[in-house]
Amino acid sequence: MAFVGVDIGGTFTDIVRMDESGDVHIDKVPSSGDPMVLVRGITQLGVQPEELGFLGVGTTVGTNALIERKGARTALITTRGFRDLLELRRTDRQELYDLQWDLPAPLIPRCDRLEITERVSWRGEVMVPLAEDEVDRIVRIVRKRGIESVAIVFLHSYTNDAHERRLRDILHEQLPDLEISISSEVLPTYREFERTATVATNAYLAPVMRRYFGALRAALDAEGYTREAQVMQSNGGLGSMRSGASTPARLVRSGPSAGCIALEELGRSIGEPNMIGLDIGGTSADVSMVWQGKAKLSDRNVPEWGLPVLLPSIDIISIGAGGGSIAHIDKGGSLHVGPESAGANPGPACYGRGGTNATSTDAQAVLGRLGSEQLVGGGFPIDPGLAEQAIARNVAEPLGMDVVQAAEGILRILTASMMRAVRLVTIERGADPRDFVLCGFGGNGPMYTVDIARELSIPRVVVPRFPGVFSAYGVLRSDIVYDASQTLLIALEPEAGPTVEGRLDVLRTRVLDEFAQDGIDHEQVSFRYVAELRYKEQLHELAVELPDARMDAESIRRLEQDFHAGHLRTFGHSEPEDAVTLVNLKVFGTRAGGANIEPRAATQTDEPRGERSVYFGGHGFIPTAVVPRPSIGIGERVDGPALITQVDTTCVLPPGSHATCRPTGDLIVEVGA
């Protein structure tokens, strides 16, 4: 039986196959919007239809549709007087001092934001009944404008959703093909702007993801694969394609979340509970953190400014910095790298596929760090001459410097951008990066990780056995996870116990319903409970994990103590005498999902080693060992300067660093001074 994990990135689609014996096989193919490319990649790894025991997919299809504004035409139907919430947003600004900065347009233009008369109080009392006589006008507008999807978001519907459900039923009767997302199902929590933005995002992506999953199902059927694919969610767990199509806002961090799950496993393997993940692909760099053995979750996922998605997500910072990041000169004569990317087609100039822009991969080729024998096993031959021409034309000549200086400058700028992202995930979250091990993965991660670790005084780096497909491996190792949440806004006091316990029961039932729709029995599901609390006068909450769903007076007292301790640890102070408010409850259900098989240890081969001249800052071009990774024996030490090459990436060891191979094949790098 074969277990397959897939990560569809912006440049490459990574595929990992694990057999019941623990043997691991990998492949990378250029990304495409056609699911058949994914299926062909599976067949290239020799997976027969009858062998496929598990298929998990991490995808950027929804994320790309969101960022590129290629979602469906969507309407928002909201309480009269609140149509402009998406435009008003909050008071923050992305460009604080730029008075000429134009705010990005909302996902839904004002002409498609419709109002209806109704009103529910924050206690759930119906103040104004739903004006059903106004629905006919809305139906006419939806039909006339060719709207594919509708988001229904009514004020305080998290306390009473009768109006939202009634309007959905009426619209379904008259427009049976219309996609409808209602806030009481997508996100039944308070904060009107964030709730509206989340449900609008869900509605905007729903037709896109439903078509994509339909095409994926058809592509699998065409090749004889009957196995249903599981989809990676932002919360670090797998879900069904059914769930992904109905709530696509849960997939916004699909691929990067899988990398963090693999990071958790790697940390356990090497005995390091605190890890920083630096996932550098062809288009972007994603930075995440594992603290005390667990991936850090956030309830505020912001794929772009002004567009929050308030669904549980692994805390990830993404920047436009990767192997395909394009170097360009601005009007003031300054060099910038990214966020635009050359992608896989035509890709960097050195690929020889018609690309003319100078990219960071071209800079690596000019400095001797990439050879044609390395990239995807030689599948993408590297032409350093084309890289030199692109950098000379686009960077070196305009700035009056030589090509090598320009290439080094490109890499320095990209490294600085990644360092800022690492600081955002650690220092700005109250953590010291020196207390962590930095893990470089993705096709480009190991090329930058040691330099970044040195700049941040991180003493050790780990490079996984298959770093270029690490996120696809994470998909393979993920569990099935569904979650549900609800706003309470009640005082945390002993008398609240029965109310809290009853609400947890409701959320647990909602989670079990999701598993039941996938044919999973409730006895196979384990639960985790989280309460979000704050001091009475605060604006934002702190998440505290509950030991179980029992909420007697003693449990309430212990929850309050845990909140005070967590507040002190996170913010440096606590106020034990102040009243505490229980704002939200969340329930996570988990069942084992992917391949729970121990991967077979790496085996040593006799691949020949070589040497070539490579540029390192402060040293110039110096003789550098080229070491195929399969040739490194367990416990063997490789001293820098060296390039450790493998089919999916290259690990750059600058002078003064050294790497040691663990029995699992992972490399532990002491970065040196």
Buried (B, 14 or more C-beta within 10 A) or exposed (E): EBBBBBBBBBBBBBBBBBBEEEEBBBBBBBBBEEBBBBBBBBEEBEBEBEBBBBBBBBBBBBBBBBBEEEBBBBBBBBBBEBBEBBBEBEEEEEEEEEEEEEEEEBBBBEEBBBBBBBBBEEEEEEEEEBEBEBBEEBBEBBEEEEBBBBBBBBBBBBBBBBBBBBBBEBBEEBBEEBBBBBBBBBBBBBBBBBBBBBBBBBBBBBBBBBEBBEBBBEBBEEEEBEBBBBBBBBBBBBBBBBBBBBBBBBBBBBBBBBBBBBBBBBBEBBEBBBBBBBBBBBBBBBBBBBBEEBBBBBBEBBBEEBBBBBBBBBBBBBBBBBBBBBBBEEEEEEBBBBBBBBBBEBBBBBBBBEBEBBBBBBBBBBBBBBBBEBBBEEEBEBBBEBBBBBBBBBBBEBBEBEBBBBBBBBBBBBBEBBBEBBBBBBEEBEBEBEEBBBBBBBBBBBBBBBBBBBBBEBBBBBBBBBBBBBBBBBBBBBBBBBBBBBBBBBEBBEEBBEEBBEBBEEBBEBBBEBBEEBEBEBEEBEBBBBBBBBBEEBEEBBBBBBEEBEBEEEBBEBBBEBBBEBBEEEEEEBBEEBEBBBBBBBBBBBBEBBBEBEBBEBEEEEBEBBEEEBBBEEEEEEEBBBBBBBBBEBEEEBEBBBBBBBBBBBBBBBBBBBBBBBEBBBBBBBBBE
